[in-house]
Each structure stands twice: as C-alpha cells, then as structure tokens.
Amino acid sequence: MEKSRSIHSRYVLGRPILPMVSGMLYRGKDLALHREVILYVVESADDSVRQTAMAKLKEVAPLSDNRFLHMLDVGMEKPYLFAALKTFEGRPLIEALSRHPLSDREVLSGVFELGRGLQDAMEEGVQGFAVHAANVWLCDDGRLKIINYWDKAHDRERGAQGLARLLLQLLTRSEEPELGPQGERQLRAALASLNAVQQAELIAMLRRTAARQETLSSLVVHLGLLVKSPEAPSSKIASSIDEDEDFEAPDATMRFERPIRREPAGRYAPPASSQVPADEEEEEEEERPRAWKTGLKLLLGAALVCTAGAAVFVWLVNEAPPLPGMPSKQEASAQPPAADETEEGGGTQVSTAPQAGASSGTGTAKTPETAKVPPVTSAEKPAEEVPAEEETVTEEEPAVPATEGGPIETPNLIGLQQSEAEAKAKESGLGYAFYKKASEEPAGTVYDQMPKPGEAAPQGTKVIFYVSRGPGSP
C-alpha cells in the first residue's frame, strides 16, 4: 500500500509509525475536518478477517478515556479495515525509551494515572490489552496513553503484571528489565526521590506482582502512596545502602522501623553504614527541650484562659447590671412577696401567701389559698396575651364549710353576666372566683368556668369563671 493512498476519499495515509498485532499504525490526515489523525489499518483480502477485526474495534469504540487514544471513526473499504484515532504531540514510548526525559517522580505519577485508567476501562468491560512500551504513546507533556486496546495480549503483558513491567521499563530505560542484583542497583539509583525503605517496599511489591501475588488495585494503591509521599533528602544512610553490593531487599512482611533504644557506650558499636550522623543527633537533642517548652506554654495559656473565663462569669452573676425590664437586686429585695404563679397541667395556679409574721385571730398562720386556672384553648386564646398584673381576680368564700353536706352540682355560669354568675354561684352554696381577660365575647359575659357545668363538686369548692373584657381590649 502506497503512502499517498486514501481511504474512503477522506483519510490520507502518511508514514508508518509502528506495527501492531494484526495491523499497522500510520500517521494520517482527515481531509473532511482538516486535522491530523493516527490511522490503524488492517489490509486483508479475506472478508472474514476484516469482519473479525471490525467486531473487535466496535466492541471497544464506546470507551472514552483520556488515558487511551480515543477512537474517532471505524470503517471498511476493501481490502482495508481502518480506525481513525485521536493524535497527540509525541511518539510511541518504545522509540524514546532509552532517552525519555521523565524523572522518577514523573514516571511514578504517569504509571499511577495509567493504572487508574486500566481500572476504569475494566469497569466498562475493556481489558486484556498489552501494557508495555511498544503499546504506549508518550506525549510531549509526559502523559502516557494506551494505543491498541482491542487486541488481546499474553497474561504477563496485561493488567497488573504489564503495569509493573512498564514501570520497570521506564525507570531502567530498558525494554527487557530484570530484577536481579544488577537490575535492583540500577532501579535504586533511578528512584532518587524515594528513601531506602520506600525503595525496598516498591521492589518487593514489583517482585510479588511478577509472581502474581498482587492485584492491579493493590499495585495502583501502593503507587498512589509513593506519588503523594514527600521526596526524600539525600543522606548518608541512603547512599551507604546504595553502595552496599551485598544488600538484599527485606521480606515484604517486615516492618521498617528505626530503633529508638540506645545501648550504653562500649556494649554495642553499630557498623559505620548504619551510624546516625552526629549533626542529626544534635538536632534531635535540641528538639526535645524545644518541644517540652512549647507544651508548657500551651498548658499555661489554657490555664490563663480558664481563669479569665471564671472571673468574667462571677462578675456577670454578681456585678453585672440588670437586663432591661428586670429589677435590680436592691429592688427585688425591697418588694413584698408576690402571688406565686406556676404552670401545672397547662393551667395557671394563683396562690396568695400571708406576709411573714402575719397571723389569724387564733394566732395561727392562714393557709395559702390556691386556685387552679384551666388552660385556654386555641379557639379561646386571645391574639395578645394580657400580663398577669392587669388581670382582675375576685374571690368569694363558699357559703357552706367543706366539712358539711355532700357534693354539689356545679351550676352553668357560661353566657351569664358577671353579677348573674356571682349570684348563681352563691345560691348553689359554692364559693367563686373570677378573672377578667380579653375575649371575643361581649364585655362582662362569662365565657368559661372550672369545674365544668353539671360536674359534682365537694362542699367548700370554689367555682372559677372567666369574664370577658371584650374583643380587642388591652
């Protein structure tokens, strides 16, 4: 097929880029939309071969992910099958593998992002494609993109195994990387931004992945942690480990912790490769008293705040001026005891207690009288509550003592005028008390009572009734 060959009178083939599993990758032009594209072309006179390739392309065509070369168009023109892919400034990674400009942090970040793309594609049913330098597009901005995601690859080239191998290829800049002693030293030298512990953990993770002991998810999570970790400063400890040719990566299950117990002088002398530099020890000794002083300052500051808060609270309780409408302490002590009003069962109890030292003719203190006021229903509740001191309360003792006779039927006082209600209550032998409040009833009319009409009331009970001040009265 010649380079000037066009397909569908729309796509013009340019120079070949890379051979694929079952076709060839070309640079091309889209004459209809005047844009550069990448063309994947399968040339075969066998119609069944083209139909099989078309089915594979259509299966993955709905995938739209910026970590893959997006498929723009698919079609056939005998003897060709083609797919137009979106192009980016860059080249196949295999062409720049030995001299790519990416740092170790950029490599970790790019492979981590590509791994997330593999996970997202797997959720859409696209998987099994090759993940290695020959099937990855390296953009000029450092991003990595999968080229062919419709052809199936060998197990060791796809999924977690393929992603781990791609990471090794990028870090070692080798198409066939190894994890032997020489490859491990080369890998450690490339991972300059990681400390010795992180290097050992990553190498152990790659070995377990190659042995199919890790999943794609666990590998991506580990790479994400490394990408987010701070860069390790150059130190004598890391350099001494890099120079030690006999160093072996510890088992993955081991915990890499620095011992904090120090042996007495003369009993144990650590090897030179593991000794902590003197300047680091001095920094640690300086940080300890500094941290102790900081904690002490915080503790003293908290104590001062608590003391100031307690002083303000005491002043507010004892010395603060009264709120508007509230009596001061001197005024409150000078006022005589007022009638106690308490809420009980939704009503109001009005009790009048005798003054201190006051007594009846027999020399005994008079028992306070308590009148229970029933609650006012929503239909009877006035639009504006009248203050208690503006209510008119009048009481009349019962004509018959509570110890004489049986229960008396409570008369019906509702609807009567005030004077009529008073007379009727006296005739029944019961005492009475009434309140004057604003109501929708005409002024002077009884609109409620307690006990209710017809109820049996013991001798000595007072009938409490409510007299309307009239609608809209204050």
C-alpha positions as CSV (number, residue, x, y, z in Angstrom):
1,M,0.0,0.0,0.0
2,E,1.5,3.4,-1.0
3,K,1.8,6.3,1.4
4,S,-0.4,8.5,-0.8
5,R,-3.2,6.0,-0.7
6,S,-6.5,7.4,0.6
7,I,-9.3,5.5,2.3
8,H,-13.0,6.5,1.8
9,S,-11.7,9.5,-0.1
10,R,-11.3,11.1,3.3
11,Y,-8.2,9.8,5.1
12,V,-4.8,10.1,3.5
13,L,-2.1,7.7,4.8
14,G,1.2,9.2,5.9
15,R,4.4,7.4,7.0
16,P,4.1,4.2,9.1
17,I,4.6,4.6,12.8
18,L,4.5,1.2,14.5
19,P,3.4,-2.4,13.6
20,M,0.6,-3.7,15.7
21,V,-0.6,-7.3,16.5
22,S,-2.8,-7.5,13.4
23,G,-2.2,-4.3,11.5
24,M,-0.1,-1.2,11.1
25,L,-0.2,2.3,12.7
26,Y,0.2,5.3,10.3
27,R,0.2,9.0,10.6
28,G,-2.6,10.4,8.5
29,K,-4.8,13.3,7.7
30,D,-8.6,13.8,7.9
31,L,-9.4,15.8,4.8
32,A,-13.0,16.4,5.8
33,L,-12.2,18.0,9.2
34,H,-8.6,19.2,8.3
35,R,-6.9,17.5,11.2
36,E,-4.0,15.2,11.9
37,V,-5.0,11.6,13.0
38,I,-3.4,8.3,13.6
39,L,-4.7,5.5,11.4
40,Y,-4.8,1.9,12.4
41,V,-5.1,-0.2,9.1
42,V,-5.6,-3.9,8.6
43,E,-5.0,-5.0,5.0
44,S,-6.5,-8.4,4.0
45,A,-8.3,-9.8,1.1
46,D,-10.2,-12.2,3.4
47,D,-13.5,-10.7,4.2
48,S,-13.8,-12.8,7.4
49,V,-10.5,-11.4,8.7
50,R,-11.8,-7.9,8.2
51,Q,-15.2,-8.7,9.8
52,T,-13.4,-10.2,12.9
53,A,-11.2,-7.1,13.3
54,M,-14.2,-4.8,12.8
55,A,-16.1,-6.6,15.6
56,K,-13.2,-6.1,18.0
57,L,-13.0,-2.4,17.2
58,K,-16.7,-1.9,17.6
59,E,-16.6,-3.6,21.0
60,V,-14.2,-1.0,22.5
61,A,-15.2,2.0,20.4
62,P,-17.6,3.4,23.1
63,L,-14.6,3.8,25.5
64,S,-13.9,7.5,26.0
65,D,-10.9,8.0,28.4
66,N,-8.1,10.5,28.1
67,R,-5.6,7.7,29.1
68,F,-6.4,6.0,25.8
69,L,-6.1,7.1,22.2
70,H,-9.7,7.9,21.5
71,M,-11.3,6.2,18.5
72,L,-12.8,8.8,16.2
73,D,-14.0,6.6,13.2
74,V,-14.1,3.0,12.1
75,G,-14.9,1.7,8.6
76,M,-14.0,-0.7,5.8
77,E,-13.0,-0.3,2.2
78,K,-11.9,-3.5,0.5
79,P,-9.3,-4.7,1.1
80,Y,-8.8,-2.4,4.1
81,L,-10.2,-2.1,7.6
82,F,-9.3,1.2,9.4
83,A,-9.8,3.0,12.6
84,A,-9.0,6.7,13.0
85,L,-7.5,7.6,16.4
86,K,-7.0,11.0,18.0
87,T,-3.4,12.1,17.9
88,F,-1.3,13.9,20.4
89,E,2.1,15.6,20.2
90,G,4.6,12.9,21.0
91,R,5.7,9.5,19.8
92,P,5.5,5.8,20.8
93,L,7.3,5.2,24.1
94,I,9.3,2.4,22.6
95,E,11.1,4.9,20.3
96,A,12.2,7.2,23.2
97,L,12.5,4.5,26.0
98,S,16.3,4.8,26.4
99,R,16.4,8.6,26.4
100,H,13.0,9.8,27.8
101,P,13.2,12.9,29.9
102,L,10.9,11.8,32.7
103,S,12.2,11.9,36.3
104,D,11.4,9.1,38.7
105,R,8.5,11.1,40.3
106,E,7.1,11.8,36.8
107,V,7.4,8.1,36.0
108,L,5.6,7.0,39.2
109,S,2.9,9.6,38.6
110,G,2.4,8.7,35.0
111,V,2.2,4.9,35.6
112,F,-0.1,5.5,38.6
113,E,-2.5,7.6,36.4
114,L,-2.3,4.9,33.7
115,G,-3.2,2.3,36.3
116,R,-6.3,4.2,37.3
117,G,-7.2,4.2,33.6
118,L,-6.9,0.4,33.4
119,Q,-9.2,0.2,36.4
120,D,-11.8,2.5,34.8
121,A,-11.6,0.6,31.5
122,M,-12.1,-2.7,33.3
123,E,-15.3,-1.4,34.7
124,E,-16.6,-0.8,31.2
125,G,-15.5,-4.3,30.0
126,V,-12.3,-3.3,28.2
127,Q,-9.4,-5.3,29.4
128,G,-6.8,-7.9,28.2
129,F,-4.8,-5.5,26.1
130,A,-1.0,-5.1,26.2
131,V,0.6,-2.7,28.7
132,H,4.2,-2.2,27.7
133,A,6.4,0.4,26.0
134,A,5.5,-0.8,22.5
135,N,1.8,-0.1,23.1
136,V,2.1,3.2,25.0
137,W,2.1,6.7,23.5
138,L,4.4,9.2,25.2
139,C,3.0,12.7,24.9
140,D,5.4,15.7,24.9
141,D,3.9,16.8,28.2
142,G,4.8,13.5,29.9
143,R,1.4,11.8,29.8
144,L,1.1,8.1,28.9
145,K,-1.7,6.7,26.8
146,I,-2.6,3.2,25.6
147,I,-2.6,2.9,21.8
148,N,-4.2,-0.5,21.0
149,Y,-6.8,-1.6,23.4
150,W,-8.8,-4.0,21.2
151,D,-6.2,-6.8,20.6
152,K,-5.6,-9.3,23.4
153,A,-2.1,-9.8,24.8
154,H,-0.3,-12.5,26.8
155,D,-1.0,-12.7,30.5
156,R,2.4,-11.3,31.6
157,E,1.9,-8.2,29.4
158,R,-1.5,-7.1,30.7
159,G,-3.2,-6.0,33.9
160,A,-1.0,-5.7,37.0
161,Q,1.9,-7.7,35.5
162,G,2.0,-5.4,32.4
163,L,1.8,-2.2,34.5
164,A,4.6,-3.4,36.8
165,R,6.8,-4.3,33.8
166,L,6.1,-0.9,32.2
167,L,7.2,0.8,35.4
168,L,10.5,-1.1,35.3
169,Q,11.0,-0.3,31.6
170,L,10.6,3.5,32.3
171,L,12.7,3.5,35.4
172,T,15.6,1.4,34.0
173,R,15.1,2.8,30.4
174,S,15.4,-0.8,29.2
175,E,13.0,-2.8,27.0
176,E,13.8,-6.0,28.9
177,P,14.3,-5.1,32.6
178,E,15.4,-7.6,35.2
179,L,15.1,-7.6,39.0
180,G,18.4,-9.3,39.7
181,P,21.2,-7.8,41.8
182,Q,22.4,-5.6,38.9
183,G,18.8,-4.6,37.9
184,E,18.0,-3.8,41.6
185,R,21.0,-1.5,41.9
186,Q,20.0,0.2,38.7
187,L,16.5,0.6,39.9
188,R,17.5,2.0,43.3
189,A,19.7,4.6,41.5
190,A,16.8,5.6,39.4
191,L,14.5,6.1,42.5
192,A,16.4,9.0,43.8
193,S,13.3,10.8,45.3
194,L,12.4,7.8,47.5
195,N,14.2,6.8,50.7
196,A,15.7,3.4,51.2
197,V,12.6,1.9,52.9
198,Q,10.3,3.1,50.1
199,Q,12.7,1.7,47.5
200,A,12.8,-1.7,49.3
201,E,9.0,-1.8,49.6
202,L,8.5,-0.9,45.9
203,I,10.9,-3.5,44.8
204,A,9.2,-6.1,47.0
205,M,5.9,-5.1,45.5
206,L,7.1,-5.4,41.9
207,R,8.5,-8.9,42.7
208,R,5.2,-10.0,44.2
209,T,3.3,-8.6,41.2
210,A,5.6,-10.5,38.8
211,A,4.8,-13.7,40.8
212,R,1.0,-12.9,40.5
213,Q,0.7,-12.3,44.3
214,E,-0.6,-8.7,43.9
215,T,-3.7,-7.4,42.1
216,L,-4.0,-4.3,39.9
217,S,-5.8,-2.5,42.7
218,S,-3.1,-3.1,45.3
219,L,-0.4,-2.0,42.9
220,V,-2.2,1.2,42.0
221,V,-2.8,2.0,45.7
222,H,0.9,1.5,46.5
223,L,1.9,3.7,43.6
224,G,-0.5,6.4,44.8
225,L,1.0,6.4,48.2
226,L,4.5,6.8,46.8
227,V,3.4,9.6,44.5
228,K,1.9,11.6,47.4
229,S,4.9,10.9,49.7
230,P,7.4,13.8,50.2
231,E,10.7,13.5,48.4
232,A,13.5,12.0,50.4
233,P,16.5,14.2,51.0
234,S,19.9,12.8,50.1
235,S,21.5,11.3,53.2
236,K,24.5,9.1,54.2
237,I,22.2,6.3,55.1
238,A,20.6,6.0,51.6
239,S,24.0,6.4,49.9
240,S,25.6,3.7,52.1
241,I,22.9,1.2,51.2
242,D,23.2,2.0,47.5
243,E,26.9,1.4,47.7
244,D,26.5,-2.0,49.5
245,E,26.5,-4.6,46.8
246,D,25.5,-7.4,49.2
247,F,22.4,-5.6,50.3
248,E,19.2,-7.7,49.9
249,A,15.7,-6.4,49.9
250,P,13.9,-7.5,53.1
251,D,10.8,-9.5,53.1
252,A,7.6,-7.6,52.3
253,T,6.1,-8.5,55.7
254,M,8.9,-6.9,57.6
255,R,8.3,-3.5,59.3
256,F,10.9,-0.9,58.6
257,E,11.3,1.0,61.8
258,R,14.3,2.8,63.2
259,P,15.2,1.6,66.7
260,I,14.8,4.2,69.4
261,R,16.6,2.4,72.3
262,R,20.2,3.3,72.7
263,E,22.8,0.9,74.1
264,P,25.3,2.1,76.7
265,A,28.6,3.2,75.4
266,G,31.0,0.3,75.0
267,R,28.4,-2.5,74.9
268,Y,27.4,-2.1,71.2
269,A,29.1,-0.4,68.3
270,P,26.9,-0.2,65.2
271,P,28.6,-0.6,61.8
272,A,29.6,2.5,60.0
273,S,26.9,2.1,57.4
274,S,24.1,2.4,60.0
275,Q,25.5,5.1,62.3
276,V,23.5,8.2,62.6
277,P,25.4,11.3,61.7
278,A,26.4,13.5,64.7
279,D,24.6,16.5,63.3
280,E,21.3,14.6,63.2
281,E,21.8,13.5,66.9
282,E,22.4,17.1,67.9
283,E,19.2,18.2,66.1
284,E,17.2,15.6,68.0
285,E,18.7,16.7,71.3
286,E,17.8,20.3,70.6
287,E,14.3,19.4,69.5
288,R,13.4,17.7,72.8
289,P,13.6,20.7,75.2
290,R,12.1,22.8,72.5
291,A,9.0,20.6,72.3
292,W,8.8,20.5,76.1
293,K,8.9,24.3,76.3
294,T,6.2,24.6,73.7
295,G,3.9,22.2,75.5
296,L,4.4,24.1,78.8
297,K,3.5,27.4,77.1
298,L,0.3,25.8,75.7
299,L,-0.6,24.5,79.1
300,L,-0.1,27.9,80.8
301,G,-2.1,29.6,78.1
302,A,-5.0,27.3,78.6
303,A,-4.9,27.8,82.4
304,L,-5.0,31.6,81.9
305,V,-7.9,31.4,79.6
306,C,-9.9,29.2,82.0
307,T,-9.1,31.6,84.9
308,A,-10.2,34.7,82.9
309,G,-13.4,32.9,81.9
310,A,-14.3,32.1,85.5
311,A,-13.7,35.7,86.6
312,V,-16.0,37.0,83.9
313,F,-18.7,34.5,84.9
314,V,-18.5,35.6,88.6
315,W,-18.7,39.3,87.6
316,L,-21.7,38.7,85.4
317,V,-23.5,36.8,88.2
318,N,-22.8,39.3,91.0
319,E,-22.0,42.7,89.5
320,A,-23.5,42.9,86.0
321,P,-26.4,45.5,85.6
322,P,-29.9,44.0,85.3
323,L,-31.4,43.4,81.9
324,P,-34.0,45.9,80.6
325,G,-37.3,45.3,82.3
326,M,-35.7,43.3,85.1
327,P,-35.5,44.6,88.7
328,S,-32.1,45.1,90.3
329,K,-31.1,43.1,93.4
330,Q,-32.0,46.0,95.8
331,E,-35.4,46.5,94.1
332,A,-36.1,42.7,94.3
333,S,-35.2,42.5,98.0
334,A,-37.4,45.6,98.8
335,Q,-40.5,44.2,97.0
336,P,-43.0,42.2,99.1
337,P,-43.7,38.6,98.1
338,A,-46.0,38.4,95.2
339,A,-48.5,35.9,94.3
340,D,-46.9,32.7,93.0
341,E,-47.9,31.7,89.5
342,T,-46.8,28.3,88.3
343,E,-47.8,26.2,85.3
344,E,-49.4,22.9,86.1
345,G,-51.1,20.7,83.6
346,G,-51.3,23.6,81.0
347,G,-53.1,25.9,83.5
348,T,-52.1,28.6,85.9
349,Q,-52.2,28.4,89.7
350,V,-52.6,31.7,91.6
351,S,-51.6,31.5,95.3
352,T,-51.7,34.2,97.8
353,A,-49.4,33.7,100.8
354,P,-49.7,35.7,104.1
355,Q,-46.9,38.2,105.0
356,A,-44.2,36.9,107.2
357,G,-45.3,37.2,110.9
358,A,-49.0,37.8,110.0
359,S,-51.4,35.5,111.8
360,S,-55.2,35.0,112.2
361,G,-57.2,35.8,115.2
362,T,-56.4,32.4,116.7
363,G,-52.7,33.1,116.4
364,T,-52.1,30.6,113.6
365,A,-50.9,31.4,110.1
366,K,-53.5,31.4,107.4
367,T,-53.0,28.6,104.9
368,P,-52.3,30.0,101.4
369,E,-55.3,29.6,99.0
370,T,-54.6,28.2,95.6
371,A,-56.8,28.5,92.6
372,K,-56.2,26.3,89.6
373,V,-56.8,28.0,86.4
374,P,-57.6,25.7,83.4
375,P,-55.7,26.2,80.2
376,V,-57.2,28.4,77.5
377,T,-57.9,26.5,74.2
378,S,-56.6,27.8,70.9
379,A,-60.1,29.0,70.0
380,E,-60.4,31.0,73.2
381,K,-56.8,32.2,73.3
382,P,-56.7,36.0,72.7
383,A,-54.5,37.3,69.9
384,E,-52.3,39.1,72.5
385,E,-51.6,37.7,76.0
386,V,-52.6,40.1,78.8
387,P,-50.0,40.4,81.6
388,A,-50.9,38.8,84.9
389,E,-50.8,42.1,86.8
390,E,-53.6,43.5,84.5
391,E,-56.0,40.7,85.2
392,T,-58.8,41.2,87.7
393,V,-59.2,38.5,90.3
394,T,-62.1,38.4,92.8
395,E,-62.8,35.6,95.2
396,E,-65.8,34.7,97.4
397,E,-65.6,32.0,100.1
398,P,-68.2,29.2,99.9
399,A,-71.3,29.7,102.0
400,V,-71.2,26.1,103.3
401,P,-68.0,24.8,105.0
402,A,-66.2,22.0,103.3
403,T,-66.9,19.6,106.2
404,E,-70.7,19.8,105.9
405,G,-73.0,18.1,103.4
406,G,-72.3,16.1,100.3
407,P,-71.2,17.1,96.8
408,I,-73.0,20.0,95.0
409,E,-73.8,20.0,91.3
410,T,-71.8,22.8,89.6
411,P,-74.2,25.4,88.1
412,N,-73.8,26.6,84.5
413,L,-72.5,30.2,84.6
414,I,-71.3,30.4,80.9
415,G,-73.2,33.1,79.0
416,L,-74.3,34.9,82.1
417,Q,-73.3,38.4,83.1
418,Q,-70.8,38.8,85.9
419,S,-73.4,39.8,88.5
420,E,-75.7,37.0,87.5
421,A,-72.9,34.5,87.7
422,E,-71.9,35.6,91.2
423,A,-75.4,35.4,92.4
424,K,-75.9,31.9,90.9
425,A,-72.7,30.6,92.4
426,K,-73.7,31.9,95.9
427,E,-77.1,30.2,95.5
428,S,-75.5,26.9,94.8
429,G,-73.6,27.0,98.1
430,L,-70.2,27.2,96.4
431,G,-67.6,29.9,96.6
432,Y,-66.4,31.6,93.4
433,A,-63.5,33.4,91.9
434,F,-63.4,35.1,88.5
435,Y,-60.8,36.5,86.1
436,K,-61.3,39.3,83.6
437,K,-59.5,38.8,80.3
438,A,-59.8,39.9,76.7
439,S,-62.1,37.6,74.7
440,E,-64.2,37.6,71.6
441,E,-67.4,37.5,73.9
442,P,-69.1,40.8,74.8
443,A,-67.7,42.6,77.8
444,G,-69.0,41.4,81.1
445,T,-70.0,38.0,79.8
446,V,-68.8,34.7,81.3
447,Y,-67.1,32.6,78.6
448,D,-65.5,29.7,80.6
449,Q,-65.6,28.1,84.0
450,M,-64.0,25.5,86.2
451,P,-65.4,23.0,87.3
452,K,-67.5,22.5,84.2
453,P,-71.3,22.8,84.4
454,G,-73.0,19.7,85.8
455,E,-69.9,18.3,87.5
456,A,-70.1,17.2,91.1
457,A,-68.0,19.5,93.3
458,P,-67.3,18.8,97.0
459,Q,-68.6,21.2,99.6
460,G,-66.2,24.1,100.0
461,T,-65.1,24.2,96.4
462,K,-64.8,27.5,94.5
463,V,-66.2,27.9,91.0
464,I,-63.7,29.8,88.9
465,F,-65.1,31.6,85.9
466,Y,-63.7,33.9,83.3
467,V,-65.4,37.3,82.5
468,S,-64.7,38.9,79.1
469,R,-63.2,42.3,78.9
470,G,-64.5,42.5,75.3
471,P,-62.8,41.9,71.9
472,G,-59.7,43.9,71.3
473,S,-59.4,45.2,74.8
474,P,-55.9,45.5,76.3
